[in-house]
Amino acid sequence: MEIIEEFFIELIFRRIIVGVFGYYTLLAFYKVTNNREGLKWLEEPAAHEGEEFGKGCLISMVGLISFSGVIILIAYLFY
């Protein structure tokens, strides 16, 4: 039973919230600001582990911030 719970927690929080909100928020930000270096950095695979870790941390932080903003906006609109 714990494996199923861990699977759904991983799927919901890590993949959907952090991955989708973080990656696509950064992608939209780089496209709106016409930042070609940022787009290239986001699209290309990392050269070494440290760079991949940094990219993952940035995407995770942006994902959590943008998800929190969406939840606050939804709560504000409904109340």
PyMOL Python script that loads the backbone (N, CA, C, O; Angstrom):
from pymol import cmd

cmd.read_pdbstr("""\
ATOM      1  N   MET A   1       0.814  -1.193   0.000  1.00  0.00           N
ATOM      2  CA  MET A   1       0.000   0.000   0.000  1.00  0.00           C
ATOM      3  C   MET A   1       0.862   1.262   0.000  1.00  0.00           C
ATOM      4  O   MET A   1       0.501   2.275  -0.601  1.00  0.00           O
ATOM      5  N   GLU A   2       1.995   1.186   0.677  1.00  0.00           N
ATOM      6  CA  GLU A   2       2.876   2.352   0.724  1.00  0.00           C
ATOM      7  C   GLU A   2       3.452   2.674  -0.649  1.00  0.00           C
ATOM      8  O   GLU A   2       3.670   3.839  -0.980  1.00  0.00           O
ATOM      9  N   ILE A   3       3.695   1.649  -1.437  1.00  0.00           N
ATOM     10  CA  ILE A   3       4.264   1.860  -2.768  1.00  0.00           C
ATOM     11  C   ILE A   3       3.283   2.636  -3.645  1.00  0.00           C
ATOM     12  O   ILE A   3       3.682   3.513  -4.411  1.00  0.00           O
ATOM     13  N   ILE A   4       2.010   2.309  -3.527  1.00  0.00           N
ATOM     14  CA  ILE A   4       0.993   3.001  -4.318  1.00  0.00           C
ATOM     15  C   ILE A   4       0.895   4.464  -3.890  1.00  0.00           C
ATOM     16  O   ILE A   4       0.789   5.357  -4.730  1.00  0.00           O
ATOM     17  N   GLU A   5       0.930   4.704  -2.571  1.00  0.00           N
ATOM     18  CA  GLU A   5       0.877   6.081  -2.076  1.00  0.00           C
ATOM     19  C   GLU A   5       2.087   6.874  -2.549  1.00  0.00           C
ATOM     20  O   GLU A   5       1.950   8.013  -2.994  1.00  0.00           O
ATOM     21  N   GLU A   6       3.257   6.283  -2.455  1.00  0.00           N
ATOM     22  CA  GLU A   6       4.474   6.957  -2.907  1.00  0.00           C
ATOM     23  C   GLU A   6       4.427   7.235  -4.403  1.00  0.00           C
ATOM     24  O   GLU A   6       4.881   8.283  -4.861  1.00  0.00           O
ATOM     25  N   PHE A   7       3.876   6.293  -5.161  1.00  0.00           N
ATOM     26  CA  PHE A   7       3.760   6.475  -6.601  1.00  0.00           C
ATOM     27  C   PHE A   7       2.880   7.677  -6.930  1.00  0.00           C
ATOM     28  O   PHE A   7       3.248   8.506  -7.762  1.00  0.00           O
ATOM     29  N   PHE A   8       1.717   7.774  -6.279  1.00  0.00           N
ATOM     30  CA  PHE A   8       0.816   8.886  -6.566  1.00  0.00           C
ATOM     31  C   PHE A   8       1.367  10.216  -6.066  1.00  0.00           C
ATOM     32  O   PHE A   8       1.184  11.245  -6.716  1.00  0.00           O
ATOM     33  N   ILE A   9       2.035  10.204  -4.924  1.00  0.00           N
ATOM     34  CA  ILE A   9       2.660  11.436  -4.436  1.00  0.00           C
ATOM     35  C   ILE A   9       3.745  11.880  -5.406  1.00  0.00           C
ATOM     36  O   ILE A   9       3.838  13.062  -5.738  1.00  0.00           O
ATOM     37  N   GLU A  10       4.562  10.942  -5.860  1.00  0.00           N
ATOM     38  CA  GLU A  10       5.618  11.257  -6.830  1.00  0.00           C
ATOM     39  C   GLU A  10       5.012  11.768  -8.131  1.00  0.00           C
ATOM     40  O   GLU A  10       5.490  12.750  -8.700  1.00  0.00           O
ATOM     41  N   LEU A  11       3.970  11.109  -8.597  1.00  0.00           N
ATOM     42  CA  LEU A  11       3.328  11.508  -9.850  1.00  0.00           C
ATOM     43  C   LEU A  11       2.719  12.899  -9.742  1.00  0.00           C
ATOM     44  O   LEU A  11       2.920  13.735 -10.622  1.00  0.00           O
ATOM     45  N   ILE A  12       1.985  13.147  -8.682  1.00  0.00           N
ATOM     46  CA  ILE A  12       1.292  14.424  -8.551  1.00  0.00           C
ATOM     47  C   ILE A  12       2.257  15.562  -8.275  1.00  0.00           C
ATOM     48  O   ILE A  12       2.260  16.560  -8.996  1.00  0.00           O
ATOM     49  N   PHE A  13       3.070  15.427  -7.248  1.00  0.00           N
ATOM     50  CA  PHE A  13       3.900  16.560  -6.845  1.00  0.00           C
ATOM     51  C   PHE A  13       5.116  16.744  -7.725  1.00  0.00           C
ATOM     52  O   PHE A  13       5.390  17.855  -8.180  1.00  0.00           O
ATOM     53  N   ARG A  14       5.834  15.695  -7.968  1.00  0.00           N
ATOM     54  CA  ARG A  14       7.101  15.839  -8.686  1.00  0.00           C
ATOM     55  C   ARG A  14       6.882  16.049 -10.178  1.00  0.00           C
ATOM     56  O   ARG A  14       7.480  16.947 -10.770  1.00  0.00           O
ATOM     57  N   ARG A  15       6.052  15.253 -10.776  1.00  0.00           N
ATOM     58  CA  ARG A  15       5.893  15.303 -12.230  1.00  0.00           C
ATOM     59  C   ARG A  15       4.949  16.409 -12.676  1.00  0.00           C
ATOM     60  O   ARG A  15       5.290  17.203 -13.553  1.00  0.00           O
ATOM     61  N   ILE A  16       3.773  16.466 -12.082  1.00  0.00           N
ATOM     62  CA  ILE A  16       2.765  17.408 -12.564  1.00  0.00           C
ATOM     63  C   ILE A  16       3.036  18.818 -12.057  1.00  0.00           C
ATOM     64  O   ILE A  16       3.171  19.751 -12.848  1.00  0.00           O
ATOM     65  N   ILE A  17       3.115  18.972 -10.742  1.00  0.00           N
ATOM     66  CA  ILE A  17       3.250  20.319 -10.182  1.00  0.00           C
ATOM     67  C   ILE A  17       4.599  20.917 -10.514  1.00  0.00           C
ATOM     68  O   ILE A  17       4.678  21.990 -11.114  1.00  0.00           O
ATOM     69  N   VAL A  18       5.651  20.237 -10.133  1.00  0.00           N
ATOM     70  CA  VAL A  18       6.987  20.804 -10.307  1.00  0.00           C
ATOM     71  C   VAL A  18       7.421  20.753 -11.764  1.00  0.00           C
ATOM     72  O   VAL A  18       7.910  21.750 -12.295  1.00  0.00           O
ATOM     73  N   GLY A  19       7.252  19.622 -12.412  1.00  0.00           N
ATOM     74  CA  GLY A  19       7.713  19.485 -13.782  1.00  0.00           C
ATOM     75  C   GLY A  19       6.962  20.355 -14.764  1.00  0.00           C
ATOM     76  O   GLY A  19       7.565  21.127 -15.509  1.00  0.00           O
ATOM     77  N   VAL A  20       5.659  20.233 -14.767  1.00  0.00           N
ATOM     78  CA  VAL A  20       4.854  20.960 -15.751  1.00  0.00           C
ATOM     79  C   VAL A  20       4.846  22.457 -15.456  1.00  0.00           C
ATOM     80  O   VAL A  20       5.137  23.266 -16.336  1.00  0.00           O
ATOM     81  N   PHE A  21       4.513  22.823 -14.222  1.00  0.00           N
ATOM     82  CA  PHE A  21       4.464  24.250 -13.897  1.00  0.00           C
ATOM     83  C   PHE A  21       5.840  24.885 -14.005  1.00  0.00           C
ATOM     84  O   PHE A  21       5.964  25.990 -14.534  1.00  0.00           O
ATOM     85  N   GLY A  22       6.872  24.220 -13.518  1.00  0.00           N
ATOM     86  CA  GLY A  22       8.214  24.800 -13.545  1.00  0.00           C
ATOM     87  C   GLY A  22       8.784  24.912 -14.942  1.00  0.00           C
ATOM     88  O   GLY A  22       9.251  25.978 -15.344  1.00  0.00           O
ATOM     89  N   TYR A  23       8.750  23.821 -15.680  1.00  0.00           N
ATOM     90  CA  TYR A  23       9.343  23.808 -17.016  1.00  0.00           C
ATOM     91  C   TYR A  23       8.620  24.764 -17.951  1.00  0.00           C
ATOM     92  O   TYR A  23       9.253  25.566 -18.637  1.00  0.00           O
ATOM     93  N   TYR A  24       7.302  24.679 -17.980  1.00  0.00           N
ATOM     94  CA  TYR A  24       6.558  25.503 -18.931  1.00  0.00           C
ATOM     95  C   TYR A  24       6.490  26.971 -18.513  1.00  0.00           C
ATOM     96  O   TYR A  24       6.350  27.842 -19.371  1.00  0.00           O
ATOM     97  N   THR A  25       6.584  27.263 -17.220  1.00  0.00           N
ATOM     98  CA  THR A  25       6.668  28.660 -16.794  1.00  0.00           C
ATOM     99  C   THR A  25       7.987  29.262 -17.252  1.00  0.00           C
ATOM    100  O   THR A  25       8.015  30.378 -17.770  1.00  0.00           O
ATOM    101  N   LEU A  26       9.082  28.527 -17.063  1.00  0.00           N
ATOM    102  CA  LEU A  26      10.383  29.012 -17.535  1.00  0.00           C
ATOM    103  C   LEU A  26      10.404  29.148 -19.053  1.00  0.00           C
ATOM    104  O   LEU A  26      10.936  30.123 -19.584  1.00  0.00           O
ATOM    105  N   LEU A  27       9.829  28.175 -19.750  1.00  0.00           N
ATOM    106  CA  LEU A  27       9.783  28.222 -21.206  1.00  0.00           C
ATOM    107  C   LEU A  27       9.003  29.450 -21.681  1.00  0.00           C
ATOM    108  O   LEU A  27       9.444  30.155 -22.589  1.00  0.00           O
ATOM    109  N   ALA A  28       7.856  29.703 -21.072  1.00  0.00           N
ATOM    110  CA  ALA A  28       7.058  30.875 -21.447  1.00  0.00           C
ATOM    111  C   ALA A  28       7.797  32.166 -21.119  1.00  0.00           C
ATOM    112  O   ALA A  28       7.767  33.112 -21.905  1.00  0.00           O
ATOM    113  N   PHE A  29       8.460  32.213 -19.965  1.00  0.00           N
ATOM    114  CA  PHE A  29       9.205  33.413 -19.575  1.00  0.00           C
ATOM    115  C   PHE A  29      10.334  33.693 -20.557  1.00  0.00           C
ATOM    116  O   PHE A  29      10.533  34.835 -20.972  1.00  0.00           O
ATOM    117  N   TYR A  30      11.071  32.655 -20.928  1.00  0.00           N
ATOM    118  CA  TYR A  30      12.179  32.845 -21.868  1.00  0.00           C
ATOM    119  C   TYR A  30      11.677  33.246 -23.253  1.00  0.00           C
ATOM    120  O   TYR A  30      12.330  34.030 -23.942  1.00  0.00           O
ATOM    121  N   LYS A  31      10.521  32.716 -23.669  1.00  0.00           N
ATOM    122  CA  LYS A  31       9.982  33.090 -24.976  1.00  0.00           C
ATOM    123  C   LYS A  31       9.451  34.520 -24.976  1.00  0.00           C
ATOM    124  O   LYS A  31       9.643  35.250 -25.949  1.00  0.00           O
ATOM    125  N   VAL A  32       8.785  34.926 -23.897  1.00  0.00           N
ATOM    126  CA  VAL A  32       8.243  36.284 -23.819  1.00  0.00           C
ATOM    127  C   VAL A  32       9.365  37.311 -23.789  1.00  0.00           C
ATOM    128  O   VAL A  32       9.266  38.359 -24.428  1.00  0.00           O
ATOM    129  N   THR A  33      10.433  37.016 -23.050  1.00  0.00           N
ATOM    130  CA  THR A  33      11.550  37.959 -22.961  1.00  0.00           C
ATOM    131  C   THR A  33      12.530  37.805 -24.115  1.00  0.00           C
ATOM    132  O   THR A  33      13.513  38.542 -24.193  1.00  0.00           O
ATOM    133  N   ASN A  34      12.275  36.850 -25.016  1.00  0.00           N
ATOM    134  CA  ASN A  34      13.121  36.590 -26.183  1.00  0.00           C
ATOM    135  C   ASN A  34      14.567  36.287 -25.768  1.00  0.00           C
ATOM    136  O   ASN A  34      15.518  36.772 -26.380  1.00  0.00           O
ATOM    137  N   ASN A  35      14.704  35.484 -24.729  1.00  0.00           N
ATOM    138  CA  ASN A  35      16.008  35.107 -24.193  1.00  0.00           C
ATOM    139  C   ASN A  35      16.456  33.812 -24.873  1.00  0.00           C
ATOM    140  O   ASN A  35      16.077  32.721 -24.446  1.00  0.00           O
ATOM    141  N   ARG A  36      17.246  33.931 -25.907  1.00  0.00           N
ATOM    142  CA  ARG A  36      17.684  32.758 -26.670  1.00  0.00           C
ATOM    143  C   ARG A  36      18.638  31.875 -25.869  1.00  0.00           C
ATOM    144  O   ARG A  36      18.611  30.652 -26.000  1.00  0.00           O
ATOM    145  N   GLU A  37      19.478  32.491 -25.046  1.00  0.00           N
ATOM    146  CA  GLU A  37      20.396  31.701 -24.220  1.00  0.00           C
ATOM    147  C   GLU A  37      19.630  30.861 -23.203  1.00  0.00           C
ATOM    148  O   GLU A  37      19.984  29.709 -22.953  1.00  0.00           O
ATOM    149  N   GLY A  38      18.579  31.440 -22.616  1.00  0.00           N
ATOM    150  CA  GLY A  38      17.760  30.706 -21.657  1.00  0.00           C
ATOM    151  C   GLY A  38      17.033  29.544 -22.308  1.00  0.00           C
ATOM    152  O   GLY A  38      16.949  28.458 -21.734  1.00  0.00           O
ATOM    153  N   LEU A  39      16.506  29.771 -23.511  1.00  0.00           N
ATOM    154  CA  LEU A  39      15.836  28.691 -24.238  1.00  0.00           C
ATOM    155  C   LEU A  39      16.810  27.573 -24.575  1.00  0.00           C
ATOM    156  O   LEU A  39      16.487  26.392 -24.442  1.00  0.00           O
ATOM    157  N   LYS A  40      18.000  27.952 -25.010  1.00  0.00           N
ATOM    158  CA  LYS A  40      19.016  26.954 -25.342  1.00  0.00           C
ATOM    159  C   LYS A  40      19.417  26.172 -24.097  1.00  0.00           C
ATOM    160  O   LYS A  40      19.559  24.950 -24.146  1.00  0.00           O
ATOM    161  N   TRP A  41      19.600  26.877 -22.979  1.00  0.00           N
ATOM    162  CA  TRP A  41      19.983  26.234 -21.725  1.00  0.00           C
ATOM    163  C   TRP A  41      18.906  25.277 -21.247  1.00  0.00           C
ATOM    164  O   TRP A  41      19.209  24.202 -20.728  1.00  0.00           O
ATOM    165  N   LEU A  42      17.644  25.665 -21.421  1.00  0.00           N
ATOM    166  CA  LEU A  42      16.529  24.838 -20.971  1.00  0.00           C
ATOM    167  C   LEU A  42      16.371  23.595 -21.838  1.00  0.00           C
ATOM    168  O   LEU A  42      15.998  22.538 -21.330  1.00  0.00           O
ATOM    169  N   GLU A  43      16.645  23.699 -23.123  1.00  0.00           N
ATOM    170  CA  GLU A  43      16.432  22.594 -24.053  1.00  0.00           C
ATOM    171  C   GLU A  43      17.583  21.589 -24.096  1.00  0.00           C
ATOM    172  O   GLU A  43      17.349  20.390 -24.246  1.00  0.00           O
ATOM    173  N   GLU A  44      18.814  22.061 -23.968  1.00  0.00           N
ATOM    174  CA  GLU A  44      19.952  21.157 -24.154  1.00  0.00           C
ATOM    175  C   GLU A  44      20.210  20.319 -22.901  1.00  0.00           C
ATOM    176  O   GLU A  44      19.971  20.777 -21.784  1.00  0.00           O
ATOM    177  N   PRO A  45      20.693  19.100 -23.089  1.00  0.00           N
ATOM    178  CA  PRO A  45      21.046  18.267 -21.928  1.00  0.00           C
ATOM    179  C   PRO A  45      22.285  18.830 -21.230  1.00  0.00           C
ATOM    180  O   PRO A  45      23.140  19.457 -21.856  1.00  0.00           O
ATOM    181  N   ALA A  46      22.359  18.595 -19.942  1.00  0.00           N
ATOM    182  CA  ALA A  46      23.466  19.142 -19.152  1.00  0.00           C
ATOM    183  C   ALA A  46      24.759  18.395 -19.449  1.00  0.00           C
ATOM    184  O   ALA A  46      24.750  17.207 -19.772  1.00  0.00           O
ATOM    185  N   ALA A  47      25.867  19.115 -19.333  1.00  0.00           N
ATOM    186  CA  ALA A  47      27.179  18.534 -19.606  1.00  0.00           C
ATOM    187  C   ALA A  47      27.665  17.677 -18.445  1.00  0.00           C
ATOM    188  O   ALA A  47      28.344  16.673 -18.657  1.00  0.00           O
ATOM    189  N   HIS A  48      27.324  18.062 -17.224  1.00  0.00           N
ATOM    190  CA  HIS A  48      27.759  17.289 -16.060  1.00  0.00           C
ATOM    191  C   HIS A  48      26.688  17.335 -14.972  1.00  0.00           C
ATOM    192  O   HIS A  48      25.691  18.046 -15.095  1.00  0.00           O
ATOM    193  N   GLU A  49      26.912  16.566 -13.905  1.00  0.00           N
ATOM    194  CA  GLU A  49      25.913  16.391 -12.856  1.00  0.00           C
ATOM    195  C   GLU A  49      25.539  17.683 -12.150  1.00  0.00           C
ATOM    196  O   GLU A  49      24.364  17.921 -11.871  1.00  0.00           O
ATOM    197  N   GLY A  50      26.514  18.507 -11.864  1.00  0.00           N
ATOM    198  CA  GLY A  50      26.246  19.750 -11.148  1.00  0.00           C
ATOM    199  C   GLY A  50      25.317  20.674 -11.909  1.00  0.00           C
ATOM    200  O   GLY A  50      24.436  21.305 -11.326  1.00  0.00           O
ATOM    201  N   GLU A  51      25.517  20.748 -13.200  1.00  0.00           N
ATOM    202  CA  GLU A  51      24.659  21.597 -14.033  1.00  0.00           C
ATOM    203  C   GLU A  51      23.240  21.042 -14.085  1.00  0.00           C
ATOM    204  O   GLU A  51      22.273  21.804 -14.045  1.00  0.00           O
ATOM    205  N   GLU A  52      23.111  19.732 -14.172  1.00  0.00           N
ATOM    206  CA  GLU A  52      21.794  19.100 -14.194  1.00  0.00           C
ATOM    207  C   GLU A  52      21.070  19.321 -12.862  1.00  0.00           C
ATOM    208  O   GLU A  52      19.864  19.562 -12.840  1.00  0.00           O
ATOM    209  N   PHE A  53      21.807  19.237 -11.762  1.00  0.00           N
ATOM    210  CA  PHE A  53      21.220  19.477 -10.443  1.00  0.00           C
ATOM    211  C   PHE A  53      20.736  20.920 -10.329  1.00  0.00           C
ATOM    212  O   PHE A  53      19.645  21.170  -9.817  1.00  0.00           O
ATOM    213  N   GLY A  54      21.537  21.863 -10.799  1.00  0.00           N
ATOM    214  CA  GLY A  54      21.147  23.271 -10.757  1.00  0.00           C
ATOM    215  C   GLY A  54      19.919  23.554 -11.597  1.00  0.00           C
ATOM    216  O   GLY A  54      19.039  24.312 -11.190  1.00  0.00           O
ATOM    217  N   LYS A  55      19.863  22.942 -12.770  1.00  0.00           N
ATOM    218  CA  LYS A  55      18.699  23.121 -13.644  1.00  0.00           C
ATOM    219  C   LYS A  55      17.451  22.541 -12.980  1.00  0.00           C
ATOM    220  O   LYS A  55      16.380  23.147 -13.021  1.00  0.00           O
ATOM    221  N   GLY A  56      17.594  21.373 -12.372  1.00  0.00           N
ATOM    222  CA  GLY A  56      16.463  20.747 -11.684  1.00  0.00           C
ATOM    223  C   GLY A  56      15.978  21.565 -10.504  1.00  0.00           C
ATOM    224  O   GLY A  56      14.774  21.678 -10.274  1.00  0.00           O
ATOM    225  N   CYS A  57      16.913  22.138  -9.751  1.00  0.00           N
ATOM    226  CA  CYS A  57      16.537  22.989  -8.608  1.00  0.00           C
ATOM    227  C   CYS A  57      15.788  24.229  -9.075  1.00  0.00           C
ATOM    228  O   CYS A  57      14.782  24.607  -8.475  1.00  0.00           O
ATOM    229  N   LEU A  58      16.264  24.860 -10.128  1.00  0.00           N
ATOM    230  CA  LEU A  58      15.601  26.061 -10.638  1.00  0.00           C
ATOM    231  C   LEU A  58      14.201  25.733 -11.140  1.00  0.00           C
ATOM    232  O   LEU A  58      13.254  26.465 -10.848  1.00  0.00           O
ATOM    233  N   ILE A  59      14.059  24.656 -11.881  1.00  0.00           N
ATOM    234  CA  ILE A  59      12.746  24.260 -12.390  1.00  0.00           C
ATOM    235  C   ILE A  59      11.811  23.922 -11.231  1.00  0.00           C
ATOM    236  O   ILE A  59      10.630  24.268 -11.271  1.00  0.00           O
ATOM    237  N   SER A  60      12.324  23.253 -10.203  1.00  0.00           N
ATOM    238  CA  SER A  60      11.504  22.908  -9.038  1.00  0.00           C
ATOM    239  C   SER A  60      11.038  24.151  -8.290  1.00  0.00           C
ATOM    240  O   SER A  60       9.868  24.249  -7.922  1.00  0.00           O
ATOM    241  N   MET A  61      11.938  25.092  -8.065  1.00  0.00           N
ATOM    242  CA  MET A  61      11.564  26.316  -7.341  1.00  0.00           C
ATOM    243  C   MET A  61      10.548  27.133  -8.132  1.00  0.00           C
ATOM    244  O   MET A  61       9.574  27.629  -7.566  1.00  0.00           O
ATOM    245  N   VAL A  62      10.767  27.273  -9.422  1.00  0.00           N
ATOM    246  CA  VAL A  62       9.817  28.023 -10.258  1.00  0.00           C
ATOM    247  C   VAL A  62       8.474  27.306 -10.290  1.00  0.00           C
ATOM    248  O   VAL A  62       7.427  27.953 -10.266  1.00  0.00           O
ATOM    249  N   GLY A  63       8.492  25.980 -10.345  1.00  0.00           N
ATOM    250  CA  GLY A  63       7.255  25.207 -10.346  1.00  0.00           C
ATOM    251  C   GLY A  63       6.455  25.381  -9.072  1.00  0.00           C
ATOM    252  O   GLY A  63       5.238  25.561  -9.119  1.00  0.00           O
ATOM    253  N   LEU A  64       7.128  25.329  -7.936  1.00  0.00           N
ATOM    254  CA  LEU A  64       6.425  25.507  -6.671  1.00  0.00           C
ATOM    255  C   LEU A  64       5.877  26.923  -6.525  1.00  0.00           C
ATOM    256  O   LEU A  64       4.768  27.113  -6.025  1.00  0.00           O
ATOM    257  N   ILE A  65       6.643  27.906  -6.954  1.00  0.00           N
ATOM    258  CA  ILE A  65       6.185  29.296  -6.865  1.00  0.00           C
ATOM    259  C   ILE A  65       4.999  29.539  -7.799  1.00  0.00           C
ATOM    260  O   ILE A  65       4.018  30.166  -7.401  1.00  0.00           O
ATOM    261  N   SER A  66       5.080  29.051  -9.031  1.00  0.00           N
ATOM    262  CA  SER A  66       3.976  29.280  -9.972  1.00  0.00           C
ATOM    263  C   SER A  66       2.733  28.486  -9.573  1.00  0.00           C
ATOM    264  O   SER A  66       1.615  28.972  -9.746  1.00  0.00           O
ATOM    265  N   PHE A  67       2.907  27.272  -9.042  1.00  0.00           N
ATOM    266  CA  PHE A  67       1.758  26.493  -8.574  1.00  0.00           C
ATOM    267  C   PHE A  67       1.099  27.185  -7.387  1.00  0.00           C
ATOM    268  O   PHE A  67      -0.128  27.247  -7.305  1.00  0.00           O
ATOM    269  N   SER A  68       1.905  27.703  -6.472  1.00  0.00           N
ATOM    270  CA  SER A  68       1.355  28.428  -5.322  1.00  0.00           C
ATOM    271  C   SER A  68       0.599  29.667  -5.783  1.00  0.00           C
ATOM    272  O   SER A  68      -0.466  29.981  -5.251  1.00  0.00           O
ATOM    273  N   GLY A  69       1.138  30.361  -6.761  1.00  0.00           N
ATOM    274  CA  GLY A  69       0.456  31.534  -7.300  1.00  0.00           C
ATOM    275  C   GLY A  69      -0.879  31.190  -7.935  1.00  0.00           C
ATOM    276  O   GLY A  69      -1.855  31.920  -7.763  1.00  0.00           O
ATOM    277  N   VAL A  70      -0.931  30.089  -8.664  1.00  0.00           N
ATOM    278  CA  VAL A  70      -2.188  29.665  -9.295  1.00  0.00           C
ATOM    279  C   VAL A  70      -3.213  29.286  -8.234  1.00  0.00           C
ATOM    280  O   VAL A  70      -4.386  29.639  -8.359  1.00  0.00           O
ATOM    281  N   ILE A  71      -2.790  28.575  -7.196  1.00  0.00           N
ATOM    282  CA  ILE A  71      -3.711  28.186  -6.123  1.00  0.00           C
ATOM    283  C   ILE A  71      -4.234  29.423  -5.394  1.00  0.00           C
ATOM    284  O   ILE A  71      -5.424  29.502  -5.087  1.00  0.00           O
ATOM    285  N   ILE A  72      -3.360  30.383  -5.116  1.00  0.00           N
ATOM    286  CA  ILE A  72      -3.786  31.614  -4.448  1.00  0.00           C
ATOM    287  C   ILE A  72      -4.754  32.393  -5.340  1.00  0.00           C
ATOM    288  O   ILE A  72      -5.742  32.938  -4.848  1.00  0.00           O
ATOM    289  N   LEU A  73      -4.484  32.450  -6.629  1.00  0.00           N
ATOM    290  CA  LEU A  73      -5.378  33.135  -7.563  1.00  0.00           C
ATOM    291  C   LEU A  73      -6.745  32.462  -7.614  1.00  0.00           C
ATOM    292  O   LEU A  73      -7.771  33.143  -7.610  1.00  0.00           O
ATOM    293  N   ILE A  74      -6.768  31.145  -7.661  1.00  0.00           N
ATOM    294  CA  ILE A  74      -8.042  30.413  -7.678  1.00  0.00           C
ATOM    295  C   ILE A  74      -8.807  30.646  -6.383  1.00  0.00           C
ATOM    296  O   ILE A  74     -10.015  30.883  -6.409  1.00  0.00           O
ATOM    297  N   ALA A  75      -8.113  30.579  -5.250  1.00  0.00           N
ATOM    298  CA  ALA A  75      -8.774  30.813  -3.964  1.00  0.00           C
ATOM    299  C   ALA A  75      -9.318  32.238  -3.884  1.00  0.00           C
ATOM    300  O   ALA A  75     -10.417  32.455  -3.374  1.00  0.00           O
ATOM    301  N   TYR A  76      -8.568  33.192  -4.377  1.00  0.00           N
ATOM    302  CA  TYR A  76      -9.013  34.589  -4.358  1.00  0.00           C
ATOM    303  C   TYR A  76     -10.247  34.785  -5.243  1.00  0.00           C
ATOM    304  O   TYR A  76     -11.168  35.510  -4.868  1.00  0.00           O
ATOM    305  N   LEU A  77     -10.269  34.149  -6.403  1.00  0.00           N
ATOM    306  CA  LEU A  77     -11.398  34.313  -7.317  1.00  0.00           C
ATOM    307  C   LEU A  77     -12.674  33.656  -6.804  1.00  0.00           C
ATOM    308  O   LEU A  77     -13.771  34.130  -7.097  1.00  0.00           O
ATOM    309  N   PHE A  78     -12.545  32.572  -6.043  1.00  0.00           N
ATOM    310  CA  PHE A  78     -13.731  31.872  -5.568  1.00  0.00           C
ATOM    311  C   PHE A  78     -14.227  32.370  -4.217  1.00  0.00           C
ATOM    312  O   PHE A  78     -15.335  32.024  -3.806  1.00  0.00           O
ATOM    313  N   TYR A  79     -13.437  33.167  -3.524  1.00  0.00           N
ATOM    314  CA  TYR A  79     -13.886  33.680  -2.222  1.00  0.00           C
ATOM    315  C   TYR A  79     -13.911  35.138  -2.261  1.00  0.00           C
ATOM    316  O   TYR A  79     -14.261  35.776  -1.268  1.00  0.00           O
TER     317      TYR A  79
END
""", "prot")
cmd.dss("prot")
cmd.show_as("cartoon", "prot")
cmd.util.cbc("prot")
cmd.orient("prot")
